[in-house]
């Protein structure tokens, strides 16, 4: 296995486990990440996922051996290969639970795409980022919808076109990263986010994540209808009723005691 999956209670930690090649992608890693993401079901035992990398680097993008093989691919073979990669990012992006990214060392090429599909990203202050594809004569096409949803067109125009590497501080400025911390504090801050997520209603968190995607893809009229329906449905749900009653009765809601 090229990923390690460890579940403790309601939290699962997924670790890219190819430290000898800086956790770079190949077909097997893509398949394993896709299979894991597609195995997560809403309302299941897992409520939060943390994505990280073994060794000194989060993810350095494409594996050199895989890249060398793709040079000889036909257009149709490249389509198949790109669709598999796109399916992986889409599956991670659509997870019905929050995904927290733990980024250290570097997130380059496809690695920065992984950061883009995380809901919350904590990065070590010395981590390096880069949409480096143009330096190889290719483009960050598959990751672009996810990256641009985070950083917008302005930053994409600079960073996609130059392929320049940039700091964790810059990544935070453009919205790719949420916290930049000393490497020694990385796990502590990740854990704080995990605990914050676990203290919230699990179905409400899933619904809020779905709400963001739906509103972002809707025009004003459709967004209005979706939002009023969403809040009405959540208010009358078992979890919504429990949360509001717990607040009014000044007690801990039932989900806090869940494993």
N, C-alpha and C positions, 0 to 999 in steps of 0.2 A: 504494500500500500504506500502511495506517495503522499497521502494525507493521514494525519493522526486525528481521530475523533474520540474525545474523552467527555463523557457526561457525568456530572455530579449534581444530583437533584434536578432542578429546572434549568440548569445552565450547561450548554455544550460548548467545548472549546475545539475548534478545528484548526489544525496546524499544518501548513505546507511543510513537507518533510523531505526536502531535497537540498540540504545545506551545502552539499559538495558542489552544486551548480547554482547556488544562491536562490534556491526555490523557483527556478525558472519553469515555465510551462512546457509540457509536451502533451501528446495525445492522451496519455494515461492519466496525467494529473487533471487535465480538463474533464475527462470522463468521470473521474472519481469525485471531483468537486460538483459536477452537474448531478450525479446520482445522489450525493448527500443532500444537496439543496432541494432536489425534487422529492426527497423522502420526508421532508418536514411538512407536517399537516397542521392546519389551524386547530386550536383547542387541544393540542396534544400535551405530552408531559414536558416538552422542551419549550421554555418561554423566552430565553435569550441565547444568542450565539456570539462567540468571540472568535474572530479570525486573525491568526498570526502566522509567523514564519519561524522555522527552526534555524539555529545558527546566527550568523551575523547580519543577515539581510532579510527583509520582509519578502520581497519578490522582485527579481531583476528582469522580468519580462519573458521573452521567448528563449527556449533552450537552443543552444548553438547547433546541436546535432539535428534537432527538429527543423530549425531554420535552413540548414544545409540541404535537408531532404526536400523542403518545399520549393527550392530553386528550380527543381526539375518538374514541378507539378504543372499540369495543364490548367486552363481556365476552369474547367469543370471540377477538377480536383481541388483547386483553390476555393471554389465556391463551397464545396463540401466541408473543407477544413474551416473556413470562416464561419459557416453556419454552426458548426459544433462549438466554436469559441463563443459566438453570439448567444447560443442557447445557454451556455454556462453563465455568462454575465446576466442574462435575463432571469435565469432561475434564482441566482443570488439576489438580484434586485427585487424580485417578487416574493422573497421569503415572507411568510405570514407572521414572522417574529422579528424583533429587532436584531440587527447584525452590527456588532461593535468591532471596529478595526483596530488592531494593535500594530502600529507601524514603526519599525526600527531599521537602521541601516540605509535602505534604499527601496523606493517603489518606482520602478521605471517601466515604460511601455505598458504591457498588460498588467504589470503590478500596480500601476497608478489607476488602472481600470478597476482593480479589486477595491482600492480605497474609495473610488467613486461610488461603488454600489453598496458600501457600508452606510448605515444610518448615522452612526457616530464614529468618528475617527480620532484616536489619540496617537500622537506621533512623538517620538523622541526628538529633542531639539536639534540633534545633529543628523537627523534623517534627510536624505536627498530625494527629490522627486523629479520626474521628467517625462514628457511626451516625446520620447527620443526617436520615434519611428522615421521621421524625415531624414535623420542622419544616416539611415540605411536605404534611403530612396523609396521608402514606403510611407504609409499614412496611418494615423490612429483611428481608422474607420469604425471598427467594431465597437470600440469603447467610447466613441464620440457622443452617442445619445446620453450615456450615463454621466460622462465627464461634464458635458455642457449643461446638463441639468443642475450640476453643482456649481460650476465656475462661470457660466454664462459665455456669451459670444466674445466679449471684449478680451477677457483673459485667454480664451481659446485662440483668438486671432494671433496673439503674441506667441503663446507657448506651443501650439500645434505647429506653427510655421517655422519657428526657430529651432525647435527641439532642445531648447536650452534647459539645463538642469537648474532647479531652484530649491530654496531652503524650506524647511518646515514652517518657518515664520511666514514666508510668502504663501505657502499652501493654506495657512490659516486665513490670511488676508483675502484670498479669493474664494473661500468657502469650502475648499476640499477637505480641510482638517478642522477639527473643533477645539482640540486642546494640544498645546505643544509643551512638553514637560522634560525635565531632566530624565535621562535614560533610567536612572535608579528609581524614579517615581512612576514609570510607565505602568507597571502592574497595579499599583495602588490607585491610580486615576481610572484605569480601565475598570477595576473592581467597584469604584464609586459609581460609575455609570451603570454597571450591572445591577448594583443594589438599588439605584434609583428606578431602574426599569422594573425590577421585581416588586417594588413597593406600589406600582401602579396596576390597575386592573388589566389582566392579561388580554381579555377580549377588547377592552378599550384601546390598549396599545396597538393591537392588530388592526382595529377599525380606524385608528388615527393614521396609521401608516398607509392603509388603503385610501383614506380620505385625501392625503397629500397627492397621491398619484392621480386620483380621479379629478380633483380640482385643477391640477396642473394641465390636464389634457382636455378640459372643458371650456366652453365659452361661458360668458357671464350668466346667461339664462339657465343653461344646463347645470352650472355649478350651484346656483341658488337652489334649484330643485333637489339636487343631490345632497346638499348640506342640510336642508331642513328635514329631509327624509332620514338622513343619517342620525341626526341628534334625536329625533323623535323615537327612532328605533332603539337607540342606545339607552335613552331614559327609561323606557319600559322594559328593558332587558333585566334578567335576574341580577347581572353584575351592576348595571346602572342603579337599580333599586337599592342594592346592598351598599354601594358606595355612597349614595346620597344619604341613606338612613344612618350609616356609620358616622358620616360627617356631622349630621344634625344631632346625633346622640353622643357625640364626642367619644367614639370608640374606634378601635382598629377594625378595618374591613376584613372580611373573612379570608380574602386571598393572601393577606400578609402571612398567614400561618401555613399557607400551602408549602410543600417541600420544593 
